[in-house]
Amino acid sequence: MSSDCSKLADCSPPPSSSSPTPDPAPSGAVVWRQTEEDSKADVASREVLRRLWQLYAEMVLPIEHESHYAHFAAPPMTAEEFEAKPQVLLVGQYSTGKTSMVKWLTGCDSRHFDIKPQPSTDKFMAVVHGEEEKLIKGNAAAVLPQLPYQGLACLGNSFLSSFQAVVCPAEILKDITLVDTPGVLSGSKHRIGRSYNYASVVAWMAERADLVLLTFDAHKLDISDEFQEVMEVLRPHADKVRCVLNKADQIDAKNLVRVYGALLWNVGKVLRTPEVARVFISSFWDQPYRFRDHQQLFDEDKEAIIQELNSLPRTALLRKIDSMVARISRVKTHLCIVSHLRDNLPMLPRLLPAVAGGGDRGLQQWACQQLPKVFKEVQRLHGVSPGDLPDLEAYRARLAVFEDFSRLPAWDAEDSARLQHVMEVDIPNLMGDVGGVSLVRNPLGFHPRDDAEERASWFCCQSRKRRRTEY
């Protein structure tokens, strides 16, 4: 941590400059750079993406339906999610500057961007591109084919009434989508004031986002109960999480170093990752800086976050392929688990009525009790790695409410082989077109098999002759 804090200290000017003298920040308008090479690469990427969707729809999706994967893990992916632009999710406690950052990135002064010192943004807001500014309510946005939010219907109308899409004619929105979120509240306020599970919605959004910006106010780093719950659901997506220490120009150099160290400590304690998340330090708006002590650092981090956003369209395809391989691996493990349960269902609960401890209720209790043993058997029989197994308690909770165990599929080696073939053959063939890895200059050639087989047969023949001679 000392090396990280030293980058703040090294940028400090002489002490005399620590007075709050205003100095203009870099120009408010974000310059979005997309080259002609990017446009050509986008055409090739869309063809690979089309083939990837075809693999999923024809080879993986039927197995997901047959094994009831949506009930135990995640709903099916849609074509709109495949085609979606890279999404950037902004999450943080109230009044940390999330909406101000969206306004700074887009350069749009929309009337729908409600910026106040107190909690103001009370809805999840997807900021998307369009020629004219308009507001699309949640239920309409969830069925609009141009947007990748059809899956939000599974969260219910109580959430969709708190979701909206804002259309803005910003250049940056041609390539990425920004998703602003309501500020995380503290104590029991979030339970009383919200009719949906905030952490579950963030988990759904984070799984589909390409980048998650976790925003903090330099003046208040305390982590509320709900914010800690949100950060914990982000833990599986820690590689996509970046921290934003906003409003950093509002405190002097000495206190900024302390705040930066405290932020690293708090985030590392909750996310529990081996590496500290990347932290962008600045004031991400178009207002002048108050303290000039770290103006160079502030400007560099503003440029750095723009560069990271600018790289998202170029790397989106590789991230989708990576996500697809991980999903297929989870589907295969899930198939092994439910088919093992199906093949070992006890006979007595299936024959007895529910009042006698049988029926679905009896099978649910048996399955929940046997689940740890089933996990071990799946590892032994199918070679499943412990790291590929789902969370035991979460899986047990879904199993406890599953009805009609006769609908679970029996073990089919062809289904498992089909998934394995997609991961080991089909997707690597796609990766060959977009991976960008150079081939070996002098690959090893194949030796002629005919000569080898002839020599092998000759040696075997001589060996058999020697054995007959010895006897």
PEJOSUL-V858305 format. One line per field, one symbol per residue. ss: DSSP state (H for helix, E for strand, L for the rest). psi: psi as a letter, one per 20 degrees, with the letter a starting at -180 (. if undefined). Layout:
ss=???
psi=???
This chain:
ss=LHHHHHHHHHLLLLHHHHLLLLELLLLLLLLLLLLHHHHHHHHHHHHHHHHHHHHHHHHHHHHHHHLLHHHHLLLLLLHHHHHLLEEEEEEEELLLLHHHHHHHHHLLLLLLLLLLLLLLLLLEEEEEELLLLEEEEHHHHLLLLLLLLHHHHHHLHHHHLLEEEEEELLHHHHLEEEEELLLELLLLHHHHHLLLLHHHHHHHHHHHLLEEEEEEELLELLLLHHHHHHHHHLHHHHHHEEEEEELHHHLLHHHHHHHHHHHHHHHHHHHLLLLLLLEEELLLLLLLELLLLLHHHHHHHHHHHHHHHHHHHHHHHHHHHHHHHHHHHHHHHHHHHHHHHHHLLLHHHHHLLHHHLLHHHHHHHHHHHHHHHHHHHHHHHHLLLHHHLLLHHHHHHHHLLLLLHHHLLLLLHHHHHHHHHHHHHHHHHHHHHHLLLLLLLLLLLLLLHHHHHHHHHHHHHHHHHHHHHHL
psi=hhhghhhghhipaqhijjqmpqpprrphppoooprhhhgghhghhhghhghghggghhhgghhgghjlhhhhfqrqqrhhhgiqqppoppqrrqkjkghhhghgghjpmqiinoorhrpgojqpoporqrhqprpprghhhiipiiqlkhiihiirhhghikqqpppqlqhhihhrppoqqqqprrcjhhhgipjroghhghggghhiqhppooqqpiiojqorghhhgghhiigikhiipqqonrkiiiqrgghhggggghggggghhghlqhqpqpppoaomakqqqgpjgkgggggghghhhghghhighhjgghhhgghgghghghggggghghhhggijpqhghhhqrhhjjbahghhgggghhighhgghhggghjkpqhiiqrpgghhhhhhijpqmiiiqqrpohhgghgghhghhgghhhghhhihjpqrpgmqprpqphggghggghghgghghggghhh.
